[in-house]
């Protein structure tokens, strides 16, 4: 599941033409945290999901739905 979440976050980030550093700065997270999250190494907190959703201009539940789709592939 962590890998699917990371895939979705990376896809959304790239669609918005943000670097990992830019996303990290906006979310007040470390760039290495974003990198590790995108590689499925971290299970993000609910707070992180909400911060990322706001920055990526999606609703948190949209992220979860996208993760579900990735898991079913």
mmCIF file of the N, C-alpha and C atoms, coordinates in Angstrom:
data_MODEL
# 
_entry.id   MODEL 
# 
loop_
_atom_site.group_PDB 
_atom_site.id 
_atom_site.type_symbol 
_atom_site.label_atom_id 
_atom_site.label_alt_id 
_atom_site.label_comp_id 
_atom_site.label_asym_id 
_atom_site.label_entity_id 
_atom_site.label_seq_id 
_atom_site.pdbx_PDB_ins_code 
_atom_site.Cartn_x 
_atom_site.Cartn_y 
_atom_site.Cartn_z 
_atom_site.occupancy 
_atom_site.B_iso_or_equiv 
_atom_site.pdbx_formal_charge 
_atom_site.auth_seq_id 
_atom_site.auth_comp_id 
_atom_site.auth_asym_id 
_atom_site.auth_atom_id 
_atom_site.pdbx_PDB_model_num 
ATOM 1   N N  . UNK A 1 1  ? 0.824   -1.187 0.000   1.00 0.00 ? 1  UNK A N  1 
ATOM 2   C CA . UNK A 1 1  ? 0.000   0.000  0.000   1.00 0.00 ? 1  UNK A CA 1 
ATOM 3   C C  . UNK A 1 1  ? 0.876   1.261  0.000   1.00 0.00 ? 1  UNK A C  1 
ATOM 4   N N  . UNK A 1 2  ? 1.981   1.226  0.743   1.00 0.00 ? 2  UNK A N  1 
ATOM 5   C CA . UNK A 1 2  ? 2.868   2.393  0.777   1.00 0.00 ? 2  UNK A CA 1 
ATOM 6   C C  . UNK A 1 2  ? 3.412   2.705  -0.611  1.00 0.00 ? 2  UNK A C  1 
ATOM 7   N N  . UNK A 1 3  ? 3.740   1.661  -1.369  1.00 0.00 ? 3  UNK A N  1 
ATOM 8   C CA . UNK A 1 3  ? 4.257   1.870  -2.723  1.00 0.00 ? 3  UNK A CA 1 
ATOM 9   C C  . UNK A 1 3  ? 3.187   2.493  -3.617  1.00 0.00 ? 3  UNK A C  1 
ATOM 10  N N  . UNK A 1 4  ? 1.953   2.051  -3.484  1.00 0.00 ? 4  UNK A N  1 
ATOM 11  C CA . UNK A 1 4  ? 0.857   2.614  -4.283  1.00 0.00 ? 4  UNK A CA 1 
ATOM 12  C C  . UNK A 1 4  ? 0.646   4.079  -3.924  1.00 0.00 ? 4  UNK A C  1 
ATOM 13  N N  . UNK A 1 5  ? 0.698   4.390  -2.634  1.00 0.00 ? 5  UNK A N  1 
ATOM 14  C CA . UNK A 1 5  ? 0.552   5.786  -2.210  1.00 0.00 ? 5  UNK A CA 1 
ATOM 15  C C  . UNK A 1 5  ? 1.671   6.628  -2.806  1.00 0.00 ? 5  UNK A C  1 
ATOM 16  N N  . UNK A 1 6  ? 2.887   6.125  -2.738  1.00 0.00 ? 6  UNK A N  1 
ATOM 17  C CA . UNK A 1 6  ? 4.016   6.844  -3.291  1.00 0.00 ? 6  UNK A CA 1 
ATOM 18  C C  . UNK A 1 6  ? 3.890   7.082  -4.780  1.00 0.00 ? 6  UNK A C  1 
ATOM 19  N N  . UNK A 1 7  ? 3.399   6.082  -5.491  1.00 0.00 ? 7  UNK A N  1 
ATOM 20  C CA . UNK A 1 7  ? 3.187   6.212  -6.933  1.00 0.00 ? 7  UNK A CA 1 
ATOM 21  C C  . UNK A 1 7  ? 2.191   7.326  -7.229  1.00 0.00 ? 7  UNK A C  1 
ATOM 22  N N  . UNK A 1 8  ? 1.122   7.384  -6.468  1.00 0.00 ? 8  UNK A N  1 
ATOM 23  C CA . UNK A 1 8  ? 0.089   8.406  -6.670  1.00 0.00 ? 8  UNK A CA 1 
ATOM 24  C C  . UNK A 1 8  ? 0.635   9.798  -6.357  1.00 0.00 ? 8  UNK A C  1 
ATOM 25  N N  . UNK A 1 9  ? 1.347   9.934  -5.269  1.00 0.00 ? 9  UNK A N  1 
ATOM 26  C CA . UNK A 1 9  ? 1.902   11.239 -4.904  1.00 0.00 ? 9  UNK A CA 1 
ATOM 27  C C  . UNK A 1 9  ? 2.892   11.708 -5.964  1.00 0.00 ? 9  UNK A C  1 
ATOM 28  N N  . UNK A 1 10 ? 3.730   10.822 -6.421  1.00 0.00 ? 10 UNK A N  1 
ATOM 29  C CA . UNK A 1 10 ? 4.709   11.190 -7.457  1.00 0.00 ? 10 UNK A CA 1 
ATOM 30  C C  . UNK A 1 10 ? 3.998   11.619 -8.737  1.00 0.00 ? 10 UNK A C  1 
ATOM 31  N N  . UNK A 1 11 ? 2.985   10.868 -9.128  1.00 0.00 ? 11 UNK A N  1 
ATOM 32  C CA . UNK A 1 11 ? 2.236   11.207 -10.345 1.00 0.00 ? 11 UNK A CA 1 
ATOM 33  C C  . UNK A 1 11 ? 1.584   12.590 -10.211 1.00 0.00 ? 11 UNK A C  1 
ATOM 34  N N  . UNK A 1 12 ? 0.934   12.843 -9.096  1.00 0.00 ? 12 UNK A N  1 
ATOM 35  C CA . UNK A 1 12 ? 0.286   14.134 -8.883  1.00 0.00 ? 12 UNK A CA 1 
ATOM 36  C C  . UNK A 1 12 ? 1.311   15.264 -8.849  1.00 0.00 ? 12 UNK A C  1 
ATOM 37  N N  . UNK A 1 13 ? 2.430   15.012 -8.189  1.00 0.00 ? 13 UNK A N  1 
ATOM 38  C CA . UNK A 1 13 ? 3.490   16.023 -8.107  1.00 0.00 ? 13 UNK A CA 1 
ATOM 39  C C  . UNK A 1 13 ? 4.025   16.360 -9.495  1.00 0.00 ? 13 UNK A C  1 
ATOM 40  N N  . UNK A 1 14 ? 4.290   15.343 -10.284 1.00 0.00 ? 14 UNK A N  1 
ATOM 41  C CA . UNK A 1 14 ? 4.817   15.571 -11.625 1.00 0.00 ? 14 UNK A CA 1 
ATOM 42  C C  . UNK A 1 14 ? 3.799   16.247 -12.539 1.00 0.00 ? 14 UNK A C  1 
ATOM 43  N N  . UNK A 1 15 ? 2.523   15.894 -12.389 1.00 0.00 ? 15 UNK A N  1 
ATOM 44  C CA . UNK A 1 15 ? 1.470   16.549 -13.180 1.00 0.00 ? 15 UNK A CA 1 
ATOM 45  C C  . UNK A 1 15 ? 1.421   18.049 -12.896 1.00 0.00 ? 15 UNK A C  1 
ATOM 46  N N  . UNK A 1 16 ? 1.768   18.422 -11.675 1.00 0.00 ? 16 UNK A N  1 
ATOM 47  C CA . UNK A 1 16 ? 1.752   19.837 -11.289 1.00 0.00 ? 16 UNK A CA 1 
ATOM 48  C C  . UNK A 1 16 ? 3.120   20.498 -11.456 1.00 0.00 ? 16 UNK A C  1 
ATOM 49  N N  . UNK A 1 17 ? 4.033   19.731 -12.062 1.00 0.00 ? 17 UNK A N  1 
ATOM 50  C CA . UNK A 1 17 ? 5.382   20.210 -12.360 1.00 0.00 ? 17 UNK A CA 1 
ATOM 51  C C  . UNK A 1 17 ? 6.102   20.769 -11.127 1.00 0.00 ? 17 UNK A C  1 
ATOM 52  N N  . UNK A 1 18 ? 5.988   20.015 -10.051 1.00 0.00 ? 18 UNK A N  1 
ATOM 53  C CA . UNK A 1 18 ? 6.676   20.365 -8.808  1.00 0.00 ? 18 UNK A CA 1 
ATOM 54  C C  . UNK A 1 18 ? 7.848   19.412 -8.600  1.00 0.00 ? 18 UNK A C  1 
ATOM 55  N N  . UNK A 1 19 ? 8.945   19.936 -8.117  1.00 0.00 ? 19 UNK A N  1 
ATOM 56  C CA . UNK A 1 19 ? 10.056  19.072 -7.722  1.00 0.00 ? 19 UNK A CA 1 
ATOM 57  C C  . UNK A 1 19 ? 9.752   18.511 -6.332  1.00 0.00 ? 19 UNK A C  1 
ATOM 58  N N  . UNK A 1 20 ? 10.502  17.505 -5.956  1.00 0.00 ? 20 UNK A N  1 
ATOM 59  C CA . UNK A 1 20 ? 10.344  16.979 -4.603  1.00 0.00 ? 20 UNK A CA 1 
ATOM 60  C C  . UNK A 1 20 ? 10.637  18.069 -3.583  1.00 0.00 ? 20 UNK A C  1 
ATOM 61  N N  . UNK A 1 21 ? 11.642  18.884 -3.865  1.00 0.00 ? 21 UNK A N  1 
ATOM 62  C CA . UNK A 1 21 ? 12.011  19.954 -2.937  1.00 0.00 ? 21 UNK A CA 1 
ATOM 63  C C  . UNK A 1 21 ? 10.888  20.976 -2.803  1.00 0.00 ? 21 UNK A C  1 
ATOM 64  N N  . UNK A 1 22 ? 10.267  21.343 -3.919  1.00 0.00 ? 22 UNK A N  1 
ATOM 65  C CA . UNK A 1 22 ? 9.164   22.311 -3.861  1.00 0.00 ? 22 UNK A CA 1 
ATOM 66  C C  . UNK A 1 22 ? 7.996   21.750 -3.059  1.00 0.00 ? 22 UNK A C  1 
ATOM 67  N N  . UNK A 1 23 ? 7.648   20.500 -3.322  1.00 0.00 ? 23 UNK A N  1 
ATOM 68  C CA . UNK A 1 23 ? 6.550   19.877 -2.579  1.00 0.00 ? 23 UNK A CA 1 
ATOM 69  C C  . UNK A 1 23 ? 6.885   19.819 -1.092  1.00 0.00 ? 23 UNK A C  1 
ATOM 70  N N  . UNK A 1 24 ? 8.104   19.438 -0.791  1.00 0.00 ? 24 UNK A N  1 
ATOM 71  C CA . UNK A 1 24 ? 8.529   19.368 0.612   1.00 0.00 ? 24 UNK A CA 1 
ATOM 72  C C  . UNK A 1 24 ? 8.456   20.741 1.276   1.00 0.00 ? 24 UNK A C  1 
ATOM 73  N N  . UNK A 1 25 ? 8.929   21.762 0.579   1.00 0.00 ? 25 UNK A N  1 
ATOM 74  C CA . UNK A 1 25 ? 8.897   23.115 1.145   1.00 0.00 ? 25 UNK A CA 1 
ATOM 75  C C  . UNK A 1 25 ? 7.470   23.569 1.413   1.00 0.00 ? 25 UNK A C  1 
ATOM 76  N N  . UNK A 1 26 ? 6.581   23.371 0.450   1.00 0.00 ? 26 UNK A N  1 
ATOM 77  C CA . UNK A 1 26 ? 5.188   23.788 0.621   1.00 0.00 ? 26 UNK A CA 1 
ATOM 78  C C  . UNK A 1 26 ? 4.507   23.029 1.757   1.00 0.00 ? 26 UNK A C  1 
ATOM 79  N N  . UNK A 1 27 ? 4.850   21.738 1.897   1.00 0.00 ? 27 UNK A N  1 
ATOM 80  C CA . UNK A 1 27 ? 4.219   20.892 2.919   1.00 0.00 ? 27 UNK A CA 1 
ATOM 81  C C  . UNK A 1 27 ? 4.935   20.973 4.268   1.00 0.00 ? 27 UNK A C  1 
ATOM 82  N N  . UNK A 1 28 ? 6.028   21.732 4.297   1.00 0.00 ? 28 UNK A N  1 
ATOM 83  C CA . UNK A 1 28 ? 6.846   21.839 5.505   1.00 0.00 ? 28 UNK A CA 1 
ATOM 84  C C  . UNK A 1 28 ? 7.333   20.464 5.960   1.00 0.00 ? 28 UNK A C  1 
ATOM 85  N N  . UNK A 1 29 ? 7.798   19.694 4.970   1.00 0.00 ? 29 UNK A N  1 
ATOM 86  C CA . UNK A 1 29 ? 8.366   18.374 5.207   1.00 0.00 ? 29 UNK A CA 1 
ATOM 87  C C  . UNK A 1 29 ? 9.768   18.355 4.626   1.00 0.00 ? 29 UNK A C  1 
ATOM 88  N N  . UNK A 1 30 ? 10.543  17.379 5.007   1.00 0.00 ? 30 UNK A N  1 
ATOM 89  C CA . UNK A 1 30 ? 11.891  17.246 4.464   1.00 0.00 ? 30 UNK A CA 1 
ATOM 90  C C  . UNK A 1 30 ? 11.827  16.604 3.080   1.00 0.00 ? 30 UNK A C  1 
ATOM 91  N N  . UNK A 1 31 ? 12.726  17.022 2.188   1.00 0.00 ? 31 UNK A N  1 
ATOM 92  C CA . UNK A 1 31 ? 12.741  16.464 0.841   1.00 0.00 ? 31 UNK A CA 1 
ATOM 93  C C  . UNK A 1 31 ? 12.992  14.963 0.862   1.00 0.00 ? 31 UNK A C  1 
ATOM 94  N N  . UNK A 1 32 ? 13.840  14.516 1.761   1.00 0.00 ? 32 UNK A N  1 
ATOM 95  C CA . UNK A 1 32 ? 14.115  13.080 1.841   1.00 0.00 ? 32 UNK A CA 1 
ATOM 96  C C  . UNK A 1 32 ? 12.870  12.299 2.269   1.00 0.00 ? 32 UNK A C  1 
ATOM 97  N N  . UNK A 1 33 ? 12.000  12.923 3.068   1.00 0.00 ? 33 UNK A N  1 
ATOM 98  C CA . UNK A 1 33 ? 10.740  12.287 3.459   1.00 0.00 ? 33 UNK A CA 1 
ATOM 99  C C  . UNK A 1 33 ? 9.858   12.089 2.226   1.00 0.00 ? 33 UNK A C  1 
ATOM 100 N N  . UNK A 1 34 ? 9.791   13.123 1.374   1.00 0.00 ? 34 UNK A N  1 
ATOM 101 C CA . UNK A 1 34 ? 9.003   13.029 0.137   1.00 0.00 ? 34 UNK A CA 1 
ATOM 102 C C  . UNK A 1 34 ? 9.580   11.924 -0.743  1.00 0.00 ? 34 UNK A C  1 
ATOM 103 N N  . UNK A 1 35 ? 10.894  11.923 -0.902  1.00 0.00 ? 35 UNK A N  1 
ATOM 104 C CA . UNK A 1 35 ? 11.550  10.911 -1.723  1.00 0.00 ? 35 UNK A CA 1 
ATOM 105 C C  . UNK A 1 35 ? 11.262  9.503  -1.202  1.00 0.00 ? 35 UNK A C  1 
ATOM 106 N N  . UNK A 1 36 ? 11.441  9.309  0.083   1.00 0.00 ? 36 UNK A N  1 
ATOM 107 C CA . UNK A 1 36 ? 11.180  7.994  0.674   1.00 0.00 ? 36 UNK A CA 1 
ATOM 108 C C  . UNK A 1 36 ? 9.706   7.615  0.589   1.00 0.00 ? 36 UNK A C  1 
ATOM 109 N N  . UNK A 1 37 ? 8.827   8.586  0.734   1.00 0.00 ? 37 UNK A N  1 
ATOM 110 C CA . UNK A 1 37 ? 7.392   8.322  0.621   1.00 0.00 ? 37 UNK A CA 1 
ATOM 111 C C  . UNK A 1 37 ? 7.062   7.855  -0.802  1.00 0.00 ? 37 UNK A C  1 
ATOM 112 N N  . UNK A 1 38 ? 7.629   8.534  -1.789  1.00 0.00 ? 38 UNK A N  1 
ATOM 113 C CA . UNK A 1 38 ? 7.369   8.168  -3.183  1.00 0.00 ? 38 UNK A CA 1 
ATOM 114 C C  . UNK A 1 38 ? 7.905   6.773  -3.512  1.00 0.00 ? 38 UNK A C  1 
ATOM 115 N N  . UNK A 1 39 ? 8.893   6.325  -2.770  1.00 0.00 ? 39 UNK A N  1 
ATOM 116 C CA . UNK A 1 39 ? 9.447   4.985  -2.990  1.00 0.00 ? 39 UNK A CA 1 
ATOM 117 C C  . UNK A 1 39 ? 8.796   3.931  -2.101  1.00 0.00 ? 39 UNK A C  1 
ATOM 118 N N  . UNK A 1 40 ? 7.777   4.339  -1.342  1.00 0.00 ? 40 UNK A N  1 
ATOM 119 C CA . UNK A 1 40 ? 7.038   3.390  -0.523  1.00 0.00 ? 40 UNK A CA 1 
ATOM 120 C C  . UNK A 1 40 ? 7.705   3.021  0.783   1.00 0.00 ? 40 UNK A C  1 
ATOM 121 N N  . UNK A 1 41 ? 8.654   3.821  1.230   1.00 0.00 ? 41 UNK A N  1 
ATOM 122 C CA . UNK A 1 41 ? 9.371   3.511  2.465   1.00 0.00 ? 41 UNK A CA 1 
ATOM 123 C C  . UNK A 1 41 ? 8.669   4.017  3.717   1.00 0.00 ? 41 UNK A C  1 
ATOM 124 N N  . UNK A 1 42 ? 7.763   4.971  3.563   1.00 0.00 ? 42 UNK A N  1 
ATOM 125 C CA . UNK A 1 42 ? 7.075   5.537  4.721   1.00 0.00 ? 42 UNK A CA 1 
ATOM 126 C C  . UNK A 1 42 ? 5.576   5.379  4.593   1.00 0.00 ? 42 UNK A C  1 
ATOM 127 N N  . UNK A 1 43 ? 4.967   5.159  5.717   1.00 0.00 ? 43 UNK A N  1 
ATOM 128 C CA . UNK A 1 43 ? 3.517   5.160  5.826   1.00 0.00 ? 43 UNK A CA 1 
ATOM 129 C C  . UNK A 1 43 ? 3.150   6.573  6.291   1.00 0.00 ? 43 UNK A C  1 
ATOM 130 N N  . UNK A 1 44 ? 2.621   7.422  5.407   1.00 0.00 ? 44 UNK A N  1 
ATOM 131 C CA . UNK A 1 44 ? 2.395   8.820  5.770   1.00 0.00 ? 44 UNK A CA 1 
ATOM 132 C C  . UNK A 1 44 ? 1.327   8.973  6.845   1.00 0.00 ? 44 UNK A C  1 
ATOM 133 N N  . UNK A 1 45 ? 1.490   10.009 7.629   1.00 0.00 ? 45 UNK A N  1 
ATOM 134 C CA . UNK A 1 45 ? 0.485   10.324 8.642   1.00 0.00 ? 45 UNK A CA 1 
ATOM 135 C C  . UNK A 1 45 ? -0.727  10.951 7.965   1.00 0.00 ? 45 UNK A C  1 
ATOM 136 N N  . UNK A 1 46 ? -1.820  10.978 8.678   1.00 0.00 ? 46 UNK A N  1 
ATOM 137 C CA . UNK A 1 46 ? -3.027  11.617 8.168   1.00 0.00 ? 46 UNK A CA 1 
ATOM 138 C C  . UNK A 1 46 ? -2.776  13.105 7.928   1.00 0.00 ? 46 UNK A C  1 
ATOM 139 N N  . UNK A 1 47 ? -2.019  13.728 8.809   1.00 0.00 ? 47 UNK A N  1 
ATOM 140 C CA . UNK A 1 47 ? -1.681  15.132 8.639   1.00 0.00 ? 47 UNK A CA 1 
ATOM 141 C C  . UNK A 1 47 ? -0.906  15.343 7.333   1.00 0.00 ? 47 UNK A C  1 
ATOM 142 N N  . UNK A 1 48 ? 0.045   14.459 7.049   1.00 0.00 ? 48 UNK A N  1 
ATOM 143 C CA . UNK A 1 48 ? 0.818   14.567 5.806   1.00 0.00 ? 48 UNK A CA 1 
ATOM 144 C C  . UNK A 1 48 ? -0.084  14.407 4.590   1.00 0.00 ? 48 UNK A C  1 
ATOM 145 N N  . UNK A 1 49 ? -1.027  13.478 4.646   1.00 0.00 ? 49 UNK A N  1 
ATOM 146 C CA . UNK A 1 49 ? -1.954  13.278 3.527   1.00 0.00 ? 49 UNK A CA 1 
ATOM 147 C C  . UNK A 1 49 ? -2.753  14.552 3.265   1.00 0.00 ? 49 UNK A C  1 
ATOM 148 N N  . UNK A 1 50 ? -3.248  15.168 4.311   1.00 0.00 ? 50 UNK A N  1 
ATOM 149 C CA . UNK A 1 50 ? -4.030  16.401 4.155   1.00 0.00 ? 50 UNK A CA 1 
ATOM 150 C C  . UNK A 1 50 ? -3.175  17.544 3.621   1.00 0.00 ? 50 UNK A C  1 
ATOM 151 N N  . UNK A 1 51 ? -1.951  17.675 4.119   1.00 0.00 ? 51 UNK A N  1 
ATOM 152 C CA . UNK A 1 51 ? -1.056  18.724 3.620   1.00 0.00 ? 51 UNK A CA 1 
ATOM 153 C C  . UNK A 1 51 ? -0.758  18.518 2.145   1.00 0.00 ? 51 UNK A C  1 
ATOM 154 N N  . UNK A 1 52 ? -0.433  17.286 1.780   1.00 0.00 ? 52 UNK A N  1 
ATOM 155 C CA . UNK A 1 52 ? -0.111  16.987 0.390   1.00 0.00 ? 52 UNK A CA 1 
ATOM 156 C C  . UNK A 1 52 ? -1.312  17.215 -0.515  1.00 0.00 ? 52 UNK A C  1 
ATOM 157 N N  . UNK A 1 53 ? -2.480  16.802 -0.065  1.00 0.00 ? 53 UNK A N  1 
ATOM 158 C CA . UNK A 1 53 ? -3.690  16.999 -0.861  1.00 0.00 ? 53 UNK A CA 1 
ATOM 159 C C  . UNK A 1 53 ? -3.932  18.480 -1.122  1.00 0.00 ? 53 UNK A C  1 
ATOM 160 N N  . UNK A 1 54 ? -3.768  19.293 -0.105  1.00 0.00 ? 54 UNK A N  1 
ATOM 161 C CA . UNK A 1 54 ? -3.982  20.727 -0.267  1.00 0.00 ? 54 UNK A CA 1 
ATOM 162 C C  . UNK A 1 54 ? -3.005  21.309 -1.295  1.00 0.00 ? 54 UNK A C  1 
ATOM 163 N N  . UNK A 1 55 ? -1.763  20.960 -1.188  1.00 0.00 ? 55 UNK A N  1 
ATOM 164 C CA . UNK A 1 55 ? -0.743  21.482 -2.095  1.00 0.00 ? 55 UNK A CA 1 
ATOM 165 C C  . UNK A 1 55 ? -0.948  20.967 -3.512  1.00 0.00 ? 55 UNK A C  1 
ATOM 166 N N  . UNK A 1 56 ? -1.338  19.702 -3.632  1.00 0.00 ? 56 UNK A N  1 
ATOM 167 C CA . UNK A 1 56 ? -1.533  19.093 -4.949  1.00 0.00 ? 56 UNK A CA 1 
ATOM 168 C C  . UNK A 1 56 ? -2.912  19.389 -5.534  1.00 0.00 ? 56 UNK A C  1 
ATOM 169 N N  . UNK A 1 57 ? -3.690  20.164 -4.793  1.00 0.00 ? 57 UNK A N  1 
ATOM 170 C CA . UNK A 1 57 ? -5.007  20.631 -5.241  1.00 0.00 ? 57 UNK A CA 1 
ATOM 171 C C  . UNK A 1 57 ? -5.975  19.484 -5.569  1.00 0.00 ? 57 UNK A C  1 
ATOM 172 N N  . UNK A 1 58 ? -5.995  18.527 -4.652  1.00 0.00 ? 58 UNK A N  1 
ATOM 173 C CA . UNK A 1 58 ? -6.963  17.432 -4.718  1.00 0.00 ? 58 UNK A CA 1 
ATOM 174 C C  . UNK A 1 58 ? -7.527  17.232 -3.318  1.00 0.00 ? 58 UNK A C  1 
ATOM 175 N N  . UNK A 1 59 ? -8.647  16.563 -3.241  1.00 0.00 ? 59 UNK A N  1 
ATOM 176 C CA . UNK A 1 59 ? -9.209  16.222 -1.940  1.00 0.00 ? 59 UNK A CA 1 
ATOM 177 C C  . UNK A 1 59 ? -8.492  14.978 -1.420  1.00 0.00 ? 59 UNK A C  1 
ATOM 178 N N  . UNK A 1 60 ? -8.336  14.865 -0.112  1.00 0.00 ? 60 UNK A N  1 
ATOM 179 C CA . UNK A 1 60 ? -7.666  13.685 0.441   1.00 0.00 ? 60 UNK A CA 1 
ATOM 180 C C  . UNK A 1 60 ? -8.290  12.367 -0.028  1.00 0.00 ? 60 UNK A C  1 
ATOM 181 N N  . UNK A 1 61 ? -9.604  12.342 -0.134  1.00 0.00 ? 61 UNK A N  1 
ATOM 182 C CA . UNK A 1 61 ? -10.244 11.097 -0.566  1.00 0.00 ? 61 UNK A CA 1 
ATOM 183 C C  . UNK A 1 61 ? -9.917  10.756 -2.016  1.00 0.00 ? 61 UNK A C  1 
ATOM 184 N N  . UNK A 1 62 ? -9.588  11.752 -2.835  1.00 0.00 ? 62 UNK A N  1 
ATOM 185 C CA . UNK A 1 62 ? -9.181  11.479 -4.211  1.00 0.00 ? 62 UNK A CA 1 
ATOM 186 C C  . UNK A 1 62 ? -7.850  10.743 -4.233  1.00 0.00 ? 62 UNK A C  1 
ATOM 187 N N  . UNK A 1 63 ? -6.965  11.110 -3.323  1.00 0.00 ? 63 UNK A N  1 
ATOM 188 C CA . UNK A 1 63 ? -5.688  10.402 -3.230  1.00 0.00 ? 63 UNK A CA 1 
ATOM 189 C C  . UNK A 1 63 ? -5.941  8.944  -2.875  1.00 0.00 ? 63 UNK A C  1 
ATOM 190 N N  . UNK A 1 64 ? -6.809  8.717  -1.895  1.00 0.00 ? 64 UNK A N  1 
ATOM 191 C CA . UNK A 1 64 ? -7.116  7.350  -1.458  1.00 0.00 ? 64 UNK A CA 1 
ATOM 192 C C  . UNK A 1 64 ? -7.749  6.549  -2.587  1.00 0.00 ? 64 UNK A C  1 
ATOM 193 N N  . UNK A 1 65 ? -8.649  7.161  -3.339  1.00 0.00 ? 65 UNK A N  1 
ATOM 194 C CA . UNK A 1 65 ? -9.270  6.469  -4.472  1.00 0.00 ? 65 UNK A CA 1 
ATOM 195 C C  . UNK A 1 65 ? -8.239  6.106  -5.536  1.00 0.00 ? 65 UNK A C  1 
ATOM 196 N N  . UNK A 1 66 ? -7.302  7.008  -5.787  1.00 0.00 ? 66 UNK A N  1 
ATOM 197 C CA . UNK A 1 66 ? -6.243  6.728  -6.755  1.00 0.00 ? 66 UNK A CA 1 
ATOM 198 C C  . UNK A 1 66 ? -5.349  5.590  -6.256  1.00 0.00 ? 66 UNK A C  1 
ATOM 199 N N  . UNK A 1 67 ? -5.054  5.589  -4.965  1.00 0.00 ? 67 UNK A N  1 
ATOM 200 C CA . UNK A 1 67 ? -4.262  4.507  -4.387  1.00 0.00 ? 67 UNK A CA 1 
ATOM 201 C C  . UNK A 1 67 ? -4.998  3.171  -4.574  1.00 0.00 ? 67 UNK A C  1 
ATOM 202 N N  . UNK A 1 68 ? -6.291  3.173  -4.337  1.00 0.00 ? 68 UNK A N  1 
ATOM 203 C CA . UNK A 1 68 ? -7.094  1.959  -4.503  1.00 0.00 ? 68 UNK A CA 1 
ATOM 204 C C  . UNK A 1 68 ? -7.022  1.458  -5.940  1.00 0.00 ? 68 UNK A C  1 
ATOM 205 N N  . UNK A 1 69 ? -7.081  2.381  -6.904  1.00 0.00 ? 69 UNK A N  1 
ATOM 206 C CA . UNK A 1 69 ? -6.989  1.981  -8.315  1.00 0.00 ? 69 UNK A CA 1 
ATOM 207 C C  . UNK A 1 69 ? -5.633  1.374  -8.627  1.00 0.00 ? 69 UNK A C  1 
ATOM 208 N N  . UNK A 1 70 ? -4.579  1.959  -8.103  1.00 0.00 ? 70 UNK A N  1 
ATOM 209 C CA . UNK A 1 70 ? -3.233  1.425  -8.328  1.00 0.00 ? 70 UNK A CA 1 
ATOM 210 C C  . UNK A 1 70 ? -3.127  0.015  -7.734  1.00 0.00 ? 70 UNK A C  1 
ATOM 211 N N  . UNK A 1 71 ? -3.682  -0.180 -6.566  1.00 0.00 ? 71 UNK A N  1 
ATOM 212 C CA . UNK A 1 71 ? -3.625  -1.492 -5.918  1.00 0.00 ? 71 UNK A CA 1 
ATOM 213 C C  . UNK A 1 71 ? -4.359  -2.554 -6.719  1.00 0.00 ? 71 UNK A C  1 
ATOM 214 N N  . UNK A 1 72 ? -5.393  -2.162 -7.446  1.00 0.00 ? 72 UNK A N  1 
ATOM 215 C CA . UNK A 1 72 ? -6.190  -3.121 -8.220  1.00 0.00 ? 72 UNK A CA 1 
ATOM 216 C C  . UNK A 1 72 ? -5.581  -3.425 -9.582  1.00 0.00 ? 72 UNK A C  1 
ATOM 217 N N  . UNK A 1 73 ? -4.570  -2.674 -9.973  1.00 0.00 ? 73 UNK A N  1 
ATOM 218 C CA . UNK A 1 73 ? -3.937  -2.902 -11.286 1.00 0.00 ? 73 UNK A CA 1 
ATOM 219 C C  . UNK A 1 73 ? -3.114  -4.161 -11.288 1.00 0.00 ? 73 UNK A C  1 
# 
